[in-house]
Amino acid sequence: MKNKVLTITAASIYLLIVGCKEIDSTQIDKEINPEISIEQEEKAILETLNTETEAAFQRDYDSWKDKWVHDSDITKVYIDFVDNTFSESIGWNEISQFVKTFIEEHPEPEPVPKLLEKIDVRLYGNGAWVTYEQQDSLRGLKRETRLMEKVNGEWKIAGMQTTIYGFDENKN
């Protein structure tokens, strides 16, 4: 009987050791989050941002709206140091109406800024925090922050903050 208990105890200890074997965390991460290509995600985000910018400057509302998340929690903020103005829109309905009104009041297309080639991206699963600078021929230097969400496999804008600094008078 004593041998049976020792055998059962030894077998239990063996199973416990094998069962508690340390699992490689990269294995878990791959199972939970399939490996993504950061370069591919950045390229897709860049495409969304450039397409949205082109549409806005060309006054193409339908193309512009396709690049945005349509829900009540999104935001759009403009801070213009040159004109000393600020605007904030919250929710898709308000943002959409703001852009529709702007297009109605300013129907002529504007020169599209040089399209983005480089952005700083922090990916968080189906979300991304994006920052970049852009030179606008009419407004000067702009710094932008965009909150992006991946919806049905496409990157869309869920938040935007644009700060306009204008032209540097000291530069030639």
N, C-alpha and C positions, 0 to 999 in steps of 0.2 A: 504494500500500500504506500509505503514511504517513497518507493521508486516512482510510482504513478504520480504522486504529488510533485516530486522533483521534475519529472518529465513535463507535466502540465505547466508547472511554474516556468521552466526553461522555455517551453514553447510560447507561453504568454509573453515573457520578456523579449524573446526574439521578434514576435509579431509587433510588440510595442515599439521596439527600436526601429524596425523596418517601416512601420506605419507612421512614425514620427520623423522620418527622414526629412531633412531640410529641403524645401522646394526652392529652386532657383526663381528669384522674383521676376526675372525677365520672362520666364515661362508663363507666369501668371499674367503679367501685363499683356503679353501677346494673345492670351486667351480672352482677356477682358476687353482690350482695345486692339483690334487688328492693326498690324503695323501700317502706318501711313507715311507717305513721302512728304516731308516738310516742303521740299522744293515744289512738288506738284500742287500742294495746298496754297503756297505763296503765289504761284503762277495763276491759279484759279481766282484767288482773292484780288490779285492785281488786275486781272481781266474784268472782274466785276466793277472795281473802282474806276478803271479807265472808261468802261462802257457807260457807267452812270454819269461820269463827268462830261463825256462827249454829248450824251443825251440832254443833260441840263443846259449846257452852253448852246446847243443847237435847238433848244426849245422843243424837244421831242418828249412830251409828257409820258406817252405810253411806254417807250423804251426805258425812261427814267424810273417809272413806278415798278417795273419788273425787277429792279435791282434792290428793292426795299422789302423788309418784313412788314406785313400789314396787320399790326395788332396795337392795342392801346398802351403798351408799355414802352414803345420806342421813343427816342428823343432826337431833336435836331437843334443845335445851338450855334449861333453866329456871334462872335465878338469882333467888332471892327474898331481897332484903336485909331485908325485914320479919321473915320467919320464920328468917332465917339458914340457908336451905337451898339445895341445888344438885342438879339431876338432869341426866343426860345419857343419851340413847338413841342408838344407832348402828345403822343398817340398818332396812329396812322391818319385818322381823319383830319386832324389839325395840320399835320405835315403836308398831306396831299393838298389840302385847300390852300395852304401857304404857297406851295409851288404853282398850283393852277393860277392863283391870283397874280403871282409874280410874272408868269408867262403871259397872261392877259395884259398886264401893265407894261411889259417889256417884250413884245413879240419878236423883235429882231434878234437873230442869233448873235452871239458874241464869239470872238476868237477863242478857240479851245486852247487851254494851257498845254504846254508840253506834257505829253502823257507820262505817267509815272513809270520809272524803270526800277526803282529801288524803294522798298518799304520795309519797316521794321515790324515783324509779326511775332506775337506770342500766341501759340495755339493752346486751346483748352478744350479738347474733345471736339464737339460740334460748335465751338465758339472760338473767336479770335479777337485779340486786341491789336489794332494796327495804328501805327503813327508814321507820318511822313511830312515833308515840306514840299511845297509846289510854288512855282513862280507863275503868277497870273499876270498877263500883259496889261490888264486894266486895273488890278487891285494891288499888285506887288506880291510880296512874300506872304504866303499862307502856311500855317501849320495846322495839320488836321489829325484828329483822332477818330477812328471808326471802330465801333463794336460790330463785329460780324457774327452771323449765325448761319450754319449750314442747314438749309431747308430742302428736303427732298433731293439731296445730293448737290445743291447749288449754294454758293456763298451769297448771302444777302446782307444788306446793311440794316442793323438794328439800333444804331446810335451813331450820331455824328456831332463832333465839335470842331468848328472852324474858327481859328483866330487869324485875323488879317492884320498884318504889320505894315503894309504899304511898301513904298520904295525907299531904299536907303539913299538919302540925298548925298552921302559922302562918297558913294561909289561912282566911278566914271562910267 
